[in-house]
Amino acid sequence: MTALERLYSDYSKDIYRYLLSLCRSAELAEDLTSEVFLEVVKSLAGFRGESDVKTWLFSIARRRWFNFLKKKKRSVETEALENLIEENGSRSAEEGYLSKELVSRVYELINAERETPKNVALMRIDGYSFYEIGNALGISESSARVMFFRTKEKLRAALKEEFDYE
């Protein structure tokens, strides 16, 4: 089994589920998953191993999602932001779309956090479980959950104040 086949067999389902959670379309998630692995083929030689392979794959998936949105000149749906800041968040479709500015602001707020809470939030966005986050950062699973909850609440408060988001 080649390295690419191994990556695909190990991570394709996780990438697909992540993209499905963002786009809410099985067909689109399949297409985007294929695009992710096409990009992996092109850039595998350039992977320096400075991050975990799963982190690298999920960042490619996130970029593919945002590139799709740019092409379609659409904004990120409320559900997508909820997936960024909540573990099992869901919003009704009537709540419309979020601006790119709002998504950008979410990442700015996360990056302004102390190192460990920031890493917890970013890893959670990338699809890691709290168990995986705890192991990677040398903290307990419970600590990862608490840090994520607190960061999420800070984000919610800041977004409510800045964007009138609830």
DSSP file with accessible surface (Angstrom, degrees, kcal/mol):
  #  RESIDUE AA STRUCTURE BP1 BP2  ACC     N-H-->O    O-->H-N    N-H-->O    O-->H-N    TCO  KAPPA ALPHA  PHI   PSI    X-CA   Y-CA   Z-CA
    1    1 A M              0   0  154      0, 0.0     2,-0.0     0, 0.0     0, 0.0   0.000 360.0 360.0 360.0 128.9    0.0    0.0    0.0
    2    2 A T     >  -     0   0   80      1,-0.1     4,-2.4     4,-0.0     5,-0.2  -0.272 360.0-106.9 -74.8 166.6    1.4    3.4   -1.0
    3    3 A A  H  > S+     0   0   68      1,-0.2     4,-2.6     2,-0.2     5,-0.2   0.898 121.6  50.9 -60.7 -39.6    1.6    6.3    1.4
    4    4 A L  H  > S+     0   0   54      2,-0.2     4,-2.7     1,-0.2    -1,-0.2   0.924 109.3  49.3 -66.1 -43.6   -1.2    8.0   -0.5
    5    5 A E  H  > S+     0   0  104      1,-0.2     4,-2.8     2,-0.2     5,-0.2   0.901 111.6  50.4 -61.8 -38.6   -3.4    4.9   -0.3
    6    6 A R  H  X S+     0   0  140     -4,-2.4     4,-2.5     2,-0.2    -2,-0.2   0.920 110.2  49.0 -65.3 -45.7   -2.7    4.7    3.4
    7    7 A L  H  X S+     0   0   21     -4,-2.6     4,-2.4     2,-0.2     5,-0.4   0.931 113.2  48.3 -58.0 -45.3   -3.6    8.4    3.9
    8    8 A Y  H  X S+     0   0  116     -4,-2.7     4,-2.3     1,-0.2     5,-0.3   0.945 113.7  44.8 -63.1 -47.3   -6.8    7.9    2.0
    9    9 A S  H  < S+     0   0   65     -4,-2.8     4,-0.2     1,-0.2    -1,-0.2   0.874 118.4  44.4 -67.0 -34.2   -7.9    4.8    3.9
   10   10 A D  H  < S+     0   0   78     -4,-2.5    -1,-0.2    -5,-0.2    -2,-0.2   0.835 130.2  16.7 -77.6 -33.9   -7.0    6.3    7.3
   11   11 A Y  H  X S+     0   0   50     -4,-2.4     4,-2.6    -5,-0.2     5,-0.2   0.547  92.4  92.6-123.2  -8.7   -8.5    9.7    6.9
   12   12 A S  H  X S+     0   0   15     -4,-2.3     4,-2.7    -5,-0.4     5,-0.2   0.894  91.3  49.3 -61.2 -39.2  -11.0   10.0    4.0
   13   13 A K  H  > S+     0   0  154     -5,-0.3     4,-2.6    -4,-0.2    -1,-0.2   0.913 112.1  48.3 -66.3 -40.5  -14.0    9.2    6.2
   14   14 A D  H  > S+     0   0   43      2,-0.2     4,-2.3     1,-0.2    -2,-0.2   0.915 113.2  47.6 -64.6 -43.1  -13.0   11.8    8.8
   15   15 A I  H  X S+     0   0    0     -4,-2.6     4,-2.7     2,-0.2     5,-0.2   0.931 112.1  50.4 -63.0 -45.0  -12.5   14.4    6.0
   16   16 A Y  H  X S+     0   0   61     -4,-2.7     4,-3.0    -5,-0.2     5,-0.2   0.942 111.2  47.7 -59.4 -47.8  -15.8   13.5    4.4
   17   17 A R  H  X S+     0   0  136     -4,-2.6     4,-2.2     2,-0.2    -1,-0.2   0.902 112.0  50.6 -62.0 -40.9  -17.7   13.8    7.8
   18   18 A Y  H  X S+     0   0   22     -4,-2.3     4,-1.2     2,-0.2    -1,-0.2   0.955 113.7  43.8 -61.1 -48.7  -16.0   17.2    8.5
   19   19 A L  H  X S+     0   0    0     -4,-2.7     4,-2.9     1,-0.2     5,-0.3   0.891 111.3  54.7 -66.1 -37.3  -16.9   18.6    5.1
   20   20 A L  H  X S+     0   0   54     -4,-3.0     4,-2.6    -5,-0.2    -1,-0.2   0.908 104.5  54.5 -62.2 -38.4  -20.4   17.2    5.4
   21   21 A S  H  < S+     0   0   32     -4,-2.2    -1,-0.2    -5,-0.2    -2,-0.2   0.820 114.1  42.4 -65.5 -27.7  -20.8   19.0    8.7
   22   22 A L  H  < S+     0   0    6     -4,-1.2    -2,-0.2    -3,-0.3    55,-0.2   0.906 126.8  26.8 -82.9 -45.2  -19.9   22.2    6.9
   23   23 A C  H  < S-     0   0   12     -4,-2.9    -3,-0.2     2,-0.1    -2,-0.2   0.664  83.8-144.0 -99.0 -17.1  -21.8   22.0    3.7
   24   24 A R     <  +     0   0  105     -4,-2.6     2,-0.4    -5,-0.3    -4,-0.1   0.797  66.8 108.2  59.0  29.1  -24.7   19.7    4.7
   25   25 A S     >  -     0   0   46     -6,-0.2     4,-2.8    -5,-0.1     5,-0.2  -0.943  57.1-158.2-139.3 117.2  -24.7   18.1    1.3
   26   26 A A  H  > S+     0   0   48     -2,-0.4     4,-2.3     1,-0.2     5,-0.2   0.907  96.3  49.9 -60.7 -42.6  -23.4   14.5    0.8
   27   27 A E  H  > S+     0   0  141      2,-0.2     4,-2.2     1,-0.2    -1,-0.2   0.935 113.4  44.4 -63.5 -47.0  -22.7   15.1   -2.9
   28   28 A L  H  > S+     0   0   29      1,-0.2     4,-3.0     2,-0.2     5,-0.3   0.914 111.6  53.6 -64.8 -41.2  -20.7   18.3   -2.3
   29   29 A A  H  X S+     0   0    0     -4,-2.8     4,-2.4     1,-0.2    -1,-0.2   0.900 109.1  49.5 -61.1 -39.1  -18.9   16.7    0.7
   30   30 A E  H  X S+     0   0  110     -4,-2.3     4,-2.3    -5,-0.2    -1,-0.2   0.927 112.4  47.6 -63.9 -44.9  -17.8   13.8   -1.6
   31   31 A D  H  X S+     0   0   79     -4,-2.2     4,-2.2     2,-0.2    -2,-0.2   0.929 113.7  46.6 -61.3 -46.5  -16.6   16.2   -4.3
   32   32 A L  H  X S+     0   0    1     -4,-3.0     4,-2.4     2,-0.2    -1,-0.2   0.884 109.5  54.4 -65.9 -36.3  -14.7   18.3   -1.8
   33   33 A T  H  X S+     0   0    8     -4,-2.4     4,-2.1    -5,-0.3    -1,-0.2   0.927 108.5  49.5 -62.2 -43.2  -13.2   15.2   -0.2
   34   34 A S  H  X S+     0   0   69     -4,-2.3     4,-2.0     1,-0.2    -2,-0.2   0.918 110.2  50.8 -60.3 -42.9  -11.9   14.1   -3.7
   35   35 A E  H  X S+     0   0   64     -4,-2.2     4,-2.4     2,-0.2    -1,-0.2   0.871 106.4  55.7 -63.0 -38.0  -10.5   17.6   -4.2
   36   36 A V  H  X S+     0   0    0     -4,-2.4     4,-2.2     1,-0.2    -1,-0.2   0.952 110.4  44.0 -59.5 -47.2   -8.7   17.4   -0.9
   37   37 A F  H  X S+     0   0   15     -4,-2.1     4,-2.0     1,-0.2    -1,-0.2   0.809 109.5  56.3 -75.0 -23.9   -7.0   14.2   -1.9
   38   38 A L  H  X S+     0   0  107     -4,-2.0     4,-1.8     2,-0.2    -1,-0.2   0.915 109.2  47.3 -66.5 -41.7   -6.1   15.5   -5.3
   39   39 A E  H  X S+     0   0   33     -4,-2.4     4,-2.1     1,-0.2    -2,-0.2   0.883 108.2  55.7 -65.7 -35.9   -4.4   18.4   -3.6
   40   40 A V  H  X S+     0   0    0     -4,-2.2     4,-1.8     1,-0.2    -1,-0.2   0.922 105.1  52.6 -60.7 -43.1   -2.6   15.9   -1.3
   41   41 A V  H  < S+     0   0   83     -4,-2.0     4,-0.4     1,-0.2     3,-0.3   0.928 112.9  44.9 -57.7 -44.0   -1.3   14.1   -4.4
   42   42 A K  H  < S+     0   0  173     -4,-1.8    -1,-0.2     1,-0.2    -2,-0.2   0.811 125.0  31.0 -69.5 -32.4    0.1   17.4   -5.7
   43   43 A S  H >X S+     0   0   36     -4,-2.1     3,-0.7    -5,-0.1     4,-0.6   0.384  84.8 101.1-114.1   6.2    1.6   18.6   -2.4
   44   44 A L  G >< S+     0   0   55     -4,-1.8     3,-1.3     1,-0.3    -1,-0.1   0.900  83.2  54.5 -58.6 -40.2    2.6   15.4   -0.6
   45   45 A A  G 34 S+     0   0  108     -4,-0.4    -1,-0.3     1,-0.3    -2,-0.1   0.822 107.4  52.1 -63.9 -28.7    6.2   15.8   -1.6
   46   46 A G  G <4 S+     0   0   53     -3,-0.7     2,-0.5    -4,-0.1    -1,-0.3   0.522  78.1 115.1 -86.5  -5.9    6.1   19.3    0.0
   47   47 A F    <<  -     0   0   54     -3,-1.3     6,-0.0    -4,-0.6    -3,-0.0  -0.531  45.2-171.6 -69.1 118.6    4.7   18.1    3.3
   48   48 A R        -     0   0  189     -2,-0.5    -1,-0.2     1,-0.0    -4,-0.0   0.489  35.1-121.5 -93.0  -6.9    7.5   18.8    5.8
   49   49 A G  S    S+     0   0   47      1,-0.1     4,-0.1     3,-0.1    -2,-0.1   0.705  70.1 133.6  75.5  19.0    6.0   17.0    8.8
   50   50 A E  S    S+     0   0  151      2,-0.1     2,-0.3     3,-0.0    -1,-0.1   0.661  73.7  31.3 -75.9 -16.1    5.9   20.2   10.9
   51   51 A S  S    S-     0   0   52      1,-0.0    -2,-0.0     2,-0.0     2,-0.0  -0.881 104.4 -79.0-131.0 168.5    2.4   19.3   11.9
   52   52 A D     >  -     0   0   84     -2,-0.3     4,-2.3     1,-0.1     5,-0.2  -0.347  40.5-121.3 -63.0 146.6    0.4   16.2   12.4
   53   53 A V  H  > S+     0   0   39      1,-0.2     4,-2.8     2,-0.2     5,-0.2   0.912 113.7  53.6 -59.1 -40.4   -0.8   14.6    9.1
   54   54 A K  H  > S+     0   0   15      1,-0.2     4,-2.6     2,-0.2    -1,-0.2   0.917 107.8  50.0 -63.8 -40.9   -4.4   14.8   10.3
   55   55 A T  H  > S+     0   0   35      2,-0.2     4,-2.1     1,-0.2    -1,-0.2   0.929 111.3  49.4 -61.2 -45.2   -4.0   18.6   11.0
   56   56 A W  H  X S+     0   0   33     -4,-2.3     4,-2.0     1,-0.2    -2,-0.2   0.938 112.1  47.6 -59.8 -46.9   -2.5   19.1    7.6
   57   57 A L  H  X S+     0   0    0     -4,-2.8     4,-2.4     1,-0.2    -2,-0.2   0.913 111.7  49.6 -63.8 -42.2   -5.4   17.2    5.9
   58   58 A F  H  X S+     0   0    4     -4,-2.6     4,-2.6     1,-0.2    -1,-0.2   0.850 108.6  53.0 -68.5 -31.8   -8.1   19.0    7.8
   59   59 A S  H  X S+     0   0   24     -4,-2.1     4,-2.4    -5,-0.2    -1,-0.2   0.902 109.0  49.4 -70.5 -34.4   -6.5   22.4    6.9
   60   60 A I  H  X S+     0   0    0     -4,-2.0     4,-2.6     2,-0.2    -2,-0.2   0.935 111.5  50.0 -63.9 -42.7   -6.6   21.4    3.3
   61   61 A A  H  X S+     0   0    0     -4,-2.4     4,-2.3     2,-0.2    -2,-0.2   0.925 110.3  49.3 -61.7 -43.3  -10.2   20.4    3.7
   62   62 A R  H  X S+     0   0   46     -4,-2.6     4,-2.5     1,-0.2    -1,-0.2   0.927 111.5  49.3 -63.8 -42.1  -11.0   23.8    5.3
   63   63 A R  H  X S+     0   0  112     -4,-2.4     4,-2.8     1,-0.2    -1,-0.2   0.907 109.3  52.5 -62.6 -40.2   -9.3   25.7    2.5
   64   64 A R  H  X S+     0   0   48     -4,-2.6     4,-2.2     2,-0.2    -1,-0.2   0.905 109.3  50.2 -60.7 -42.1  -11.2   23.6   -0.1
   65   65 A W  H  X S+     0   0    2     -4,-2.3     4,-2.2     2,-0.2    -2,-0.2   0.949 113.1  44.5 -62.1 -48.0  -14.5   24.6    1.7
   66   66 A F  H  X S+     0   0   50     -4,-2.5     4,-2.4     1,-0.2    -2,-0.2   0.886 111.6  53.4 -68.3 -35.1  -13.6   28.3    1.7
   67   67 A N  H  X S+     0   0   54     -4,-2.8     4,-2.4     2,-0.2    -1,-0.2   0.900 107.7  51.9 -62.8 -40.3  -12.4   28.1   -1.9
   68   68 A F  H  X S+     0   0   33     -4,-2.2     4,-1.9    -5,-0.2    -2,-0.2   0.933 109.8  49.1 -59.4 -45.0  -15.7   26.6   -2.8
   69   69 A L  H  <>S+     0   0    3     -4,-2.2     5,-2.4     1,-0.2     4,-0.4   0.898 110.2  50.7 -63.4 -40.5  -17.6   29.4   -1.0
   70   70 A K  H ><5S+     0   0  121     -4,-2.4     3,-1.1     1,-0.2    -1,-0.2   0.920 109.2  51.3 -62.9 -43.9  -15.4   32.1   -2.8
   71   71 A K  H 3<5S+     0   0  149     -4,-2.4    -1,-0.2     1,-0.3    -2,-0.2   0.876 114.4  42.7 -60.6 -39.5  -16.1   30.5   -6.2
   72   72 A K  T 3<5S-     0   0  125     -4,-1.9    -1,-0.3    -5,-0.2    -2,-0.2   0.443 107.0-128.7 -86.8  -0.7  -19.9   30.5   -5.6
   73   73 A K  T < 5 +     0   0  186     -3,-1.1     2,-0.3    -4,-0.4    -3,-0.2   0.891  62.7 138.3  51.2  44.3  -19.7   34.0   -4.1
   74   74 A R      < -     0   0   83     -5,-2.4    -1,-0.2    -6,-0.1     2,-0.2  -0.819  51.0-125.3-113.9 158.9  -21.5   32.7   -1.1
   75   75 A S        -     0   0   42     -2,-0.3     2,-0.3    -3,-0.1    24,-0.2  -0.555  39.9 -86.7 -95.0 165.0  -21.0   33.4    2.6
   76   76 A V  E     -A   98   0A   4     22,-0.7    22,-3.4    -2,-0.2    -1,-0.1  -0.556  49.2-118.8 -72.2 131.4  -20.5   30.8    5.2
   77   77 A E  E >>  -A   97   0A  43     -2,-0.3     4,-1.5    20,-0.2     3,-1.0  -0.296  22.2-109.8 -68.3 157.4  -23.9   29.5    6.5
   78   78 A T  H 3> S+     0   0    6     18,-1.4     4,-2.5     1,-0.3     5,-0.2   0.889 118.7  60.6 -54.6 -38.5  -24.7   30.0   10.2
   79   79 A E  H 3> S+     0   0   39      1,-0.2     4,-2.0     2,-0.2    -1,-0.3   0.872 100.6  54.3 -59.5 -36.4  -24.4   26.2   10.6
   80   80 A A  H <> S+     0   0    1     -3,-1.0     4,-1.2     2,-0.2    -1,-0.2   0.915 108.7  47.4 -66.1 -42.1  -20.8   26.4    9.5
   81   81 A L  H >X S+     0   0    0     -4,-1.5     4,-2.2     1,-0.2     3,-0.5   0.928 109.2  54.4 -65.0 -41.3  -19.9   29.0   12.1
   82   82 A E  H 3X S+     0   0    2     -4,-2.5     4,-2.7     1,-0.3     7,-0.4   0.894 105.8  52.9 -58.8 -38.4  -21.7   27.0   14.8
   83   83 A N  H 3< S+     0   0   36     -4,-2.0    -1,-0.3     1,-0.2    -2,-0.2   0.802 108.6  52.0 -66.7 -26.5  -19.5   24.0   13.8
   84   84 A L  H << S+     0   0    8     -4,-1.2    -2,-0.2    -3,-0.5    -1,-0.2   0.887 124.6  23.5 -72.9 -39.6  -16.5   26.3   14.3
   85   85 A I  H  < S+     0   0    1     -4,-2.2     2,-0.4    -5,-0.1    -2,-0.2   0.529 118.5  55.8-110.7  -5.0  -17.5   27.4   17.8
   86   86 A E     <  -     0   0   42     -4,-2.7     3,-0.3    -5,-0.3    -1,-0.1  -0.973  66.2-138.3-130.9 148.1  -19.7   24.7   19.1
   87   87 A E  S    S+     0   0   69     -2,-0.4    -1,-0.1     1,-0.2    -5,-0.0   0.940 104.7   2.9 -66.4 -48.4  -19.3   21.0   19.6
   88   88 A N  S    S+     0   0  136      2,-0.0    -1,-0.2    -6,-0.0    -5,-0.1  -0.163  92.1 157.4-131.4  40.0  -22.8   20.1   18.4
   89   89 A G        +     0   0    4     -7,-0.4     2,-0.3    -3,-0.3    -3,-0.1  -0.337  12.2 174.8 -71.2 146.4  -24.2   23.4   17.4
   90   90 A S        -     0   0   92     -8,-0.1     2,-0.3    -2,-0.0    -2,-0.0  -0.978   7.9-172.3-149.7 143.0  -27.1   23.7   14.9
   91   91 A R        -     0   0   54     -2,-0.3   -12,-0.1     2,-0.0     2,-0.1  -0.914  33.7 -97.6-128.0 157.0  -29.0   26.7   13.7
   92   92 A S    >   -     0   0   52     -2,-0.3     3,-1.5     1,-0.1   -14,-0.1  -0.407  29.7-119.9 -75.6 154.2  -32.1   26.9   11.5
   93   93 A A  G >  S+     0   0   83      1,-0.3     3,-1.7     2,-0.1   -15,-0.1   0.789 107.3  71.3 -64.6 -26.6  -31.7   27.6    7.8
   94   94 A E  G 3  S+     0   0  165      1,-0.3    -1,-0.3     2,-0.0     3,-0.1   0.698  77.6  78.7 -64.3 -18.0  -33.8   30.8    8.2
   95   95 A E  G <  S-     0   0   91     -3,-1.5    -1,-0.3     1,-0.2    -2,-0.1   0.538  90.8-153.3 -73.8  -3.0  -31.0   32.5   10.1
   96   96 A G    <   -     0   0   30     -3,-1.7   -18,-1.4    -4,-0.1     2,-0.3  -0.326  27.2 -29.2  79.8-148.1  -29.3   33.1    6.8
   97   97 A Y  E     -A   77   0A 141    -20,-0.2     2,-0.3    -3,-0.1   -20,-0.2  -0.786  44.8-132.9-118.6 153.9  -25.6   33.5    6.0
   98   98 A L  E     -A   76   0A  14    -22,-3.4   -22,-0.7    -2,-0.3     2,-0.1  -0.786  28.2-115.5-102.5 148.7  -22.6   34.8    7.8
   99   99 A S     >  -     0   0   47     -2,-0.3     4,-1.7   -24,-0.2     3,-0.4  -0.398  20.3-118.1 -79.3 158.4  -20.2   37.2    6.3
  100  100 A K  H  > S+     0   0  108      1,-0.2     4,-2.7     2,-0.2     5,-0.2   0.841 116.5  63.1 -61.2 -31.4  -16.6   36.3    5.6
  101  101 A E  H  > S+     0   0  131      1,-0.2     4,-2.4     2,-0.2    -1,-0.2   0.901 101.0  50.2 -61.0 -40.1  -15.8   39.1    8.0
  102  102 A L  H  > S+     0   0    7     -3,-0.4     4,-2.2     2,-0.2    -1,-0.2   0.935 111.3  46.9 -66.9 -44.4  -17.5   37.2   10.8
  103  103 A V  H  X S+     0   0    8     -4,-1.7     4,-1.9     1,-0.2    -2,-0.2   0.933 112.4  51.0 -62.8 -42.4  -15.6   34.0   10.1
  104  104 A S  H  X S+     0   0   61     -4,-2.7     4,-2.1     1,-0.2    -1,-0.2   0.914 108.7  51.7 -60.3 -41.6  -12.4   36.0    9.9
  105  105 A R  H  X S+     0   0   62     -4,-2.4     4,-2.7     2,-0.2    -1,-0.2   0.882 104.0  57.4 -64.5 -37.0  -13.2   37.6   13.2
  106  106 A V  H  X S+     0   0    0     -4,-2.2     4,-2.4     1,-0.2    -1,-0.2   0.951 108.9  45.6 -58.5 -46.7  -13.8   34.2   14.8
  107  107 A Y  H  X S+     0   0   37     -4,-1.9     4,-2.7     1,-0.2    -1,-0.2   0.881 110.8  53.4 -67.1 -36.0  -10.3   33.1   13.9
  108  108 A E  H  X S+     0   0  101     -4,-2.1     4,-1.1     2,-0.2    -1,-0.2   0.928 110.5  47.4 -61.6 -44.6   -8.8   36.4   15.1
  109  109 A L  H  < S+     0   0   24     -4,-2.7     4,-0.4     2,-0.2     3,-0.3   0.904 112.6  48.7 -64.0 -41.6  -10.5   35.9   18.5
  110  110 A I  H >< S+     0   0    1     -4,-2.4     3,-1.6     1,-0.2    -2,-0.2   0.938 110.1  51.3 -63.2 -44.9   -9.3   32.3   18.7
  111  111 A N  H 3< S+     0   0   85     -4,-2.7    -1,-0.2     1,-0.3    -2,-0.2   0.720 102.5  61.4 -67.2 -18.8   -5.7   33.4   17.8
  112  112 A A  T 3< S+     0   0   84     -4,-1.1    -1,-0.3    -3,-0.3    -2,-0.2   0.598  87.2  98.5 -81.7  -9.9   -5.8   36.0   20.6
  113  113 A E  S <  S-     0   0   36     -3,-1.6    -3,-0.0    -4,-0.4     6,-0.0  -0.252  90.9 -83.3 -71.9 163.2   -6.3   33.4   23.2
  114  114 A R     >  -     0   0  167      1,-0.1     4,-2.4     4,-0.1     5,-0.2  -0.222  54.1 -96.9 -59.4 161.2   -3.5   32.0   25.4
  115  115 A E  H  > S+     0   0  114      1,-0.2     4,-2.6     2,-0.2     5,-0.2   0.882 117.6  44.1 -54.5 -52.2   -1.6   29.2   23.7
  116  116 A T  H  > S+     0   0   56      2,-0.2     4,-2.6     1,-0.2    -1,-0.2   0.962 116.1  44.4 -66.7 -50.3   -3.3   26.1   25.1
  117  117 A P  H  > S+     0   0    5      0, 0.0     4,-2.5     0, 0.0    -1,-0.2   0.901 114.3  52.5 -60.0 -35.9   -6.9   27.3   24.8
  118  118 A K  H  X S+     0   0   42     -4,-2.4     4,-2.7     1,-0.2     5,-0.2   0.948 110.7  46.3 -62.4 -47.4   -6.1   28.5   21.3
  119  119 A N  H  X S+     0   0   45     -4,-2.6     4,-2.6    -5,-0.2     5,-0.2   0.886 110.7  53.3 -63.9 -38.4   -4.7   25.1   20.3
  120  120 A V  H  X S+     0   0    0     -4,-2.6     4,-2.4     2,-0.2    -1,-0.2   0.954 112.2  44.8 -59.9 -49.0   -7.7   23.3   21.9
  121  121 A A  H  X S+     0   0    2     -4,-2.5     4,-2.5     1,-0.2    -2,-0.2   0.931 114.8  47.2 -63.2 -45.0  -10.1   25.5   19.8
  122  122 A L  H  X S+     0   0   40     -4,-2.7     4,-1.9     1,-0.2    -1,-0.2   0.903 113.3  48.1 -66.2 -39.1   -8.2   25.1   16.6
  123  123 A M  H  <>S+     0   0   28     -4,-2.6     5,-2.3    -5,-0.2    -1,-0.2   0.893 110.7  51.6 -67.9 -36.8   -7.8   21.4   17.0
  124  124 A R  H ><5S+     0   0   52     -4,-2.4     3,-1.6    -5,-0.2    -2,-0.2   0.920 108.7  50.8 -65.2 -41.8  -11.5   21.0   17.8
  125  125 A I  H 3<5S+     0   0    7     -4,-2.5    -1,-0.2     1,-0.3    -2,-0.2   0.889 105.6  57.4 -60.4 -36.6  -12.3   23.0   14.6
  126  126 A D  T 3<5S-     0   0    9     -4,-1.9    -1,-0.3    -5,-0.2    -2,-0.2   0.448 126.4-101.5 -77.6   0.8  -10.0   20.6   12.7
  127  127 A G  T < 5 +     0   0   33     -3,-1.6    -3,-0.2     1,-0.3     2,-0.2   0.550  69.2 148.4  98.4   6.7  -12.1   17.7   13.9
  128  128 A Y      < -     0   0   11     -5,-2.3    -1,-0.3     1,-0.1     2,-0.1  -0.486  45.6-121.9 -74.2 147.4  -10.0   16.2   16.7
  129  129 A S     >  -     0   0   43     -2,-0.2     4,-2.5     1,-0.1     5,-0.2  -0.414  25.9-110.2 -78.0 163.8  -11.8   14.6   19.6
  130  130 A F  H  > S+     0   0    5      1,-0.2     4,-2.8     2,-0.2     5,-0.2   0.866 121.0  56.1 -64.4 -32.8  -11.2   15.9   23.1
  131  131 A Y  H  > S+     0   0  136      2,-0.2     4,-2.3     1,-0.2    -1,-0.2   0.946 109.3  44.8 -61.9 -47.5   -9.3   12.8   23.9
  132  132 A E  H  > S+     0   0   67      2,-0.2     4,-2.5     1,-0.2    -2,-0.2   0.896 113.4  51.0 -63.8 -40.1   -7.0   13.4   21.0
  133  133 A I  H  X S+     0   0    0     -4,-2.5     4,-2.4     2,-0.2     6,-0.2   0.939 109.5  50.0 -62.7 -47.4   -6.6   17.0   21.9
  134  134 A G  H  X>S+     0   0    1     -4,-2.8     5,-2.2     1,-0.2     4,-1.0   0.927 112.6  46.6 -57.9 -45.4   -5.8   16.1   25.5
  135  135 A N  H  <5S+     0   0  100     -4,-2.3     3,-0.4     1,-0.2    -1,-0.2   0.914 113.6  48.2 -63.5 -43.2   -3.1   13.6   24.4
  136  136 A A  H  <5S+     0   0   67     -4,-2.5    -1,-0.2     1,-0.2    -2,-0.2   0.864 119.6  37.2 -67.1 -36.1   -1.5   16.0   21.9
  137  137 A L  H  <5S-     0   0   51     -4,-2.4    -1,-0.2    -5,-0.2    -2,-0.2   0.427 109.0-116.4 -98.4  -1.7   -1.4   18.9   24.4
  138  138 A G  T  <5S+     0   0   71     -4,-1.0     2,-0.3    -3,-0.4    -3,-0.2   0.847  77.1 113.3  71.8  33.4   -0.5   17.0   27.5
  139  139 A I  S   <S-     0   0   42     -5,-2.2    -1,-0.3    -6,-0.2    -2,-0.2  -0.837  72.2 -90.0-127.5 168.4   -3.7   17.9   29.3
  140  140 A S     >  -     0   0   59     -2,-0.3     4,-2.1     1,-0.1     5,-0.2  -0.379  32.3-116.4 -77.1 159.0   -6.7   15.8   30.4
  141  141 A E  H  > S+     0   0   77      1,-0.2     4,-2.2     2,-0.2     5,-0.2   0.904 118.1  53.7 -58.5 -40.5   -9.7   15.3   28.2
  142  142 A S  H  > S+     0   0   83      1,-0.2     4,-2.5     2,-0.2    -1,-0.2   0.902 106.5  51.1 -62.8 -41.5  -11.8   17.1   30.8
  143  143 A S  H  > S+     0   0   49      2,-0.2     4,-2.8     1,-0.2     5,-0.2   0.902 108.4  52.2 -62.3 -40.7   -9.4   20.1   30.7
  144  144 A A  H  X S+     0   0    0     -4,-2.1     4,-2.4     2,-0.2    -2,-0.2   0.928 110.3  48.7 -61.5 -42.3   -9.7   20.2   26.9
  145  145 A R  H  X S+     0   0  104     -4,-2.2     4,-2.6     2,-0.2    -2,-0.2   0.927 112.7  47.2 -62.6 -45.3  -13.5   20.2   27.2
  146  146 A V  H  X S+     0   0   64     -4,-2.5     4,-2.8     2,-0.2     5,-0.2   0.931 112.6  48.7 -64.3 -45.3  -13.5   23.0   29.8
  147  147 A M  H  X S+     0   0   41     -4,-2.8     4,-2.5     1,-0.2     5,-0.2   0.913 112.7  48.6 -62.1 -41.1  -11.0   25.1   27.8
  148  148 A F  H  X S+     0   0    7     -4,-2.4     4,-2.8    -5,-0.2    -2,-0.2   0.935 111.5  49.4 -64.8 -44.4  -13.1   24.7   24.7
  149  149 A F  H  X S+     0   0  110     -4,-2.6     4,-2.4     1,-0.2    -2,-0.2   0.939 113.2  46.4 -60.2 -46.5  -16.3   25.6   26.5
  150  150 A R  H  X S+     0   0  165     -4,-2.8     4,-2.2     2,-0.2    -1,-0.2   0.907 113.8  47.9 -64.4 -42.0  -14.7   28.8   28.0
  151  151 A T  H  X S+     0   0    5     -4,-2.5     4,-2.6    -5,-0.2    -1,-0.2   0.927 111.2  51.6 -63.6 -43.1  -13.2   29.8   24.6
  152  152 A K  H  X S+     0   0   27     -4,-2.8     4,-2.7     1,-0.2    -2,-0.2   0.911 109.6  49.6 -60.2 -42.2  -16.5   29.2   22.9
  153  153 A E  H  X S+     0   0   70     -4,-2.4     4,-2.5     2,-0.2    -1,-0.2   0.894 110.1  50.5 -66.7 -39.0  -18.3   31.4   25.5
  154  154 A K  H  X S+     0   0  108     -4,-2.2     4,-2.6     2,-0.2    -1,-0.2   0.922 111.9  48.5 -61.7 -44.5  -15.8   34.2   25.0
  155  155 A L  H  X S+     0   0    6     -4,-2.6     4,-3.0     2,-0.2     5,-0.3   0.933 110.8  50.2 -59.9 -47.6  -16.3   34.0   21.3
  156  156 A R  H  X S+     0   0   60     -4,-2.7     4,-2.5     1,-0.2    -2,-0.2   0.925 112.0  47.4 -58.6 -44.8  -20.0   34.0   21.7
  157  157 A A  H  X S+     0   0   59     -4,-2.5     4,-2.2     2,-0.2    -1,-0.2   0.926 114.4  46.2 -64.1 -45.0  -19.9   37.1   23.9
  158  158 A A  H  X S+     0   0   23     -4,-2.6     4,-2.9     1,-0.2     5,-0.3   0.917 114.3  47.7 -64.8 -42.1  -17.6   39.0   21.6
  159  159 A L  H  X S+     0   0    0     -4,-3.0     4,-3.0     2,-0.2     6,-1.2   0.886 109.9  52.8 -67.3 -37.3  -19.6   38.1   18.5
  160  160 A K  H  X S+     0   0  103     -4,-2.5     4,-1.2    -5,-0.3    -1,-0.2   0.935 114.4  42.8 -62.7 -43.0  -22.8   39.1   20.2
  161  161 A E  H  < S+     0   0  171     -4,-2.2    -2,-0.2    -5,-0.2    -1,-0.2   0.926 123.8  35.0 -68.5 -44.8  -21.3   42.5   21.1
  162  162 A E  H  < S+     0   0   87     -4,-2.9    -2,-0.2    -5,-0.2    -3,-0.2   0.867 135.4  18.4 -81.0 -38.3  -19.6   43.1   17.7
  163  163 A F  H  < S-     0   0   59     -4,-3.0    -3,-0.2    -5,-0.3    -2,-0.2   0.312  96.4-116.1-117.9   2.9  -22.0   41.5   15.2
  164  164 A D     <  +     0   0  132     -4,-1.2     2,-0.4    -5,-0.4    -4,-0.2   0.899  63.0 157.8  58.3  39.0  -25.3   41.3   17.2
  165  165 A Y              0   0   21     -6,-1.2    -1,-0.2    -9,-0.1    -2,-0.1  -0.776 360.0 360.0 -96.2 138.2  -24.9   37.5   16.8
  166  166 A E              0   0  125     -2,-0.4    -9,-0.1    -3,-0.1   -10,-0.0  -0.930 360.0 360.0-121.3 360.0  -26.6   35.2   19.3
